């Protein structure tokens, strides 16, 4: 068996839970990051599991057949020579899920999702700005109550069949730190991080935040997925508090964002280093 993969046969079906959906995936090798999202349900080898009855007539399923995209084990990537087979398979799955999830009113969003006391918060920023660092600072000063659902690309659901209820989900795309958790939380805030010498935070109106949401959301090129992606974005803008945080990497940055996003007293929640 190739190191780093959960299954060998592209002909077998793998069952995953992503974004609250049961996903049947064929035609792909699963990188190790997907193991946390395998739908075991009492079975050790889901790759050989037959199609279940509860896929019929229910609204909690998604089917992705990646066979036509080929076997990346034999792919030579001249432009990215350092790319591993796992990198290539992960990107193939990312593109497939990014185009399919919006059909069920879920999108992949570029950010770090943190869950604290049952509520979800997403920090977003341009790559290299420090969103992961800020999430790590939450963990450092708030302890185990703060845990990361996704270190780079969580799934957000809302609009359509989800209505006004907006939820953030962990995903297998955990960034270079490979941090992910198969969990979810009601989304209670989206915060754009910008670098600054002092720490300050302000609420942002939906119209002003729209460009950020569109820039950080995976956008399919075809309908109806593209239209439904916009519906999810609209649901976030209409139902979730939006923030802009200017900060450094000090504890004051945590205090500033934490009290604004959660409405809780930081000193009462701080657990030390």
N, C-alpha and C positions, 0 to 999 in steps of 0.2 A: 504493500500500500504506500502511495506517495506521502511523504511527510507533509503535514499541514492540511490534509483533506479528510472530511468526515466520510465521504463515499467515493467509490471508484467508478461506478457505472453511470454514464450519462443517460442510459436507457431506463434506469430505475427512477421512481418518483420519491421525492423527499417532501415531508410535511413540516411546515414551519408555522410559528405564530408570530406575525409581524403586524404591528399597528392594530392589534385586536382582531385580526383576520386569520383564519386558517388558510394557509397558502400551500398549494400543491405545485412543486417545482420539478420540472423534468428538463433534461438536456443540459445539466450544469453539474460541476463539481463544487461541493460546498467547502469554502475555507473554514478554518477552525473557529473563526469568530462567529459562525452561524450555529455552532453547537449549542450555545445557550438559548437558541430560539427554536430548536427542534421540538416538535410536538410529540413528546414521548407517550404520555397518557397510559403508562403501564407497559409500553413496548420498548424493547431495547434497540431493535432495528427497524426504524421507521422507513428506511429506504426501500424495504421490501413489503411494506404494509399496503394492503389493497385499498382501493377507494372505499371510503366509509359511507354508510347510508346517510349520515347526518350532513353530507355535502349536498344531498338532493333537497331542493325546495327551501333552502335556508339562505339568509342574506349575509352570512359570516364567512364567505369563502372567496378565494382569489386563485386563478389558475394561470401559471406562467410556463410556457413551453419554450425553452431556450435552445432547442435542438438546432434550429436554423442558424444560430449565431456561432456554431462550431465549437471545437474542442481547443481551448486555449493552451492545453499542455503542449501542443505542437506549433503554437504561434511564436514567431520570431518578431520581436518588437524592436526594430532598428532605431526608432526615435527615442525609446526609453530602454536602453540595453540593461539597466539595472533592475528592471521590473521582474518580479518573480511570477511564477505561475499563479500563486495565490493572489498576487496583486491583480493580475489580468482577470482571473475568475471573479474576484471581488468587484472589479469595475463593471464586468458584464452583468452581474447580478444587480449592482446599483442602478445601472441604466434601465434594466428590465423592470425592477420594482418602481423606479422613479416614473416610468411611463404608465405602469399598471395601477399603482395605488390610488391615483386621483379618480379612477373610475368608481372607487368606493369612498370618495371624499376624504382622502388622506394624502398628505404630501410629505416629501422629504425636505427638511429645512436645515440650512447651514447654521449651526449654533451648538452650544453646550447646554444640555438639559439637566437641571438639578432638582431633586425632589427633597422637600423639607417639610416634615410633619404632615405628610399627605397631600401637599400642594406642589405643583410643578412650576418652575421658572426657567425661561430660556434666555441665555446670554448670547448675543450675536455680535459679530464684528467682522471686519476684513481679516483675512488670514494674517497671523502674526501680530495682531493688535494686543492680544492678551486675554481672550475670553476663557481659555482653558486655565490660565494662571489664576484668574479671578474665581473660577469655580473651585480650584484647589484651595484657595484662601478660605472659601466658605467651609470646606471640610476641615481645614486646619484649626479654625477658631470656633466652629459650631459642632465639631465632632461627628459622631456616627449618625446624628439626626439628619445630616446633609449628605446625600449620596448622589452620584452622577448616573443618570439614566442613559445618556449618550454623550460621548466626548467630542462629537463632531457633527453628526447628522441625525437628529431625532426625527421621528415621524409625528406630524400634527394632524389631528382629525377635527372636522367641524363642517357645518353647512350641510346641505342636502339631507341624506338620511340621518346624519348626526345632529341636525338642528343647530340650536345655539350653544349646545354643550361642546366646548373645545377641550380636547385632551392631548397631552403630550406623551409619547411612547418611546421607550428605549428602542434602539435599532442595532443591527450588527455592524454598522459603520461607526466605529469608535475613534477614528482619527489615528494619528501616529502613536498615541499612547495606548490605543486599543482598549478604551474604557467603554463598557456597555453593560446594560442590565435589562433583562426581560421583564420590564415593569411599566407602569403608567401612573399618571396623576392628572387631575384637572389642571388645566393651564391657567395660572393666576397672574402671569406677567411675562412680557417680552421686553428685554432691555438691550438697547444698543450701547456698546462700550466704545468710548473714545479715550485716547491717551491724554493725560493732563498732569500738571504739576500739583494741582490741588484736587480735592474730591468734591463733586457736586452732582446732584441728580434732579431731573425735572420730568414731569409728565409731558407726553407728546400727543398731539391730536392725530387722529387716524389719517387724515389727508397728508400730513407731513411725514408719517411713518410708512406710507404706501410704497415709496420707492425702495426703502430698506427691505420690506417684506418681499417685494418682487425680485429684488436682486439676490436675496438669500434663499429663495424657494426654487426647487427643481421644477423647471417648466417644460412639460411635454410639448412637442411640436405639432401634434394633431389633436383634433376634437374627437370625442367629447372630453378627453382627458384634460386638454388645455383649459377649456371653459370651466370644468369642475375644479381645477386647481385655483382659478380665480375666485370661485365660490368659497373655497376653504380660506383663502386669504381674506376675503370679505368677512367671514365669520370671526376670524382672529381680530381684525381691526374693529369690529363692532362689539365684541364681547370680552376682550382681554385688555387690561391696563397696559399701556405702552410707555416706555421710559427711555431716557437718554442719560447715560452715566459717563461723566468725565472723571477719570481716576488714575492713580498710580498703583503700585503693588503693595501698599501698606495696609495695616489693619483698619485704618480709617476708611479705606475703600469698601471693606466688608460691612462696617457699621453703616456707611452711607446707603449702600444698595439694600442691605438686609432690612433696615427699618422702613425704608420706602416701599419695598416690594411686599413685605410680609405684614407690616403694621405692628410688629412686635418690638419689644424693648431689647436692644442688642445685649446690654449688660446682663439682663436676666437669662439670656439664652446662651451666652458665651460659655464655652467649656474649657478654654485654655488651649495651649499648644501641645 
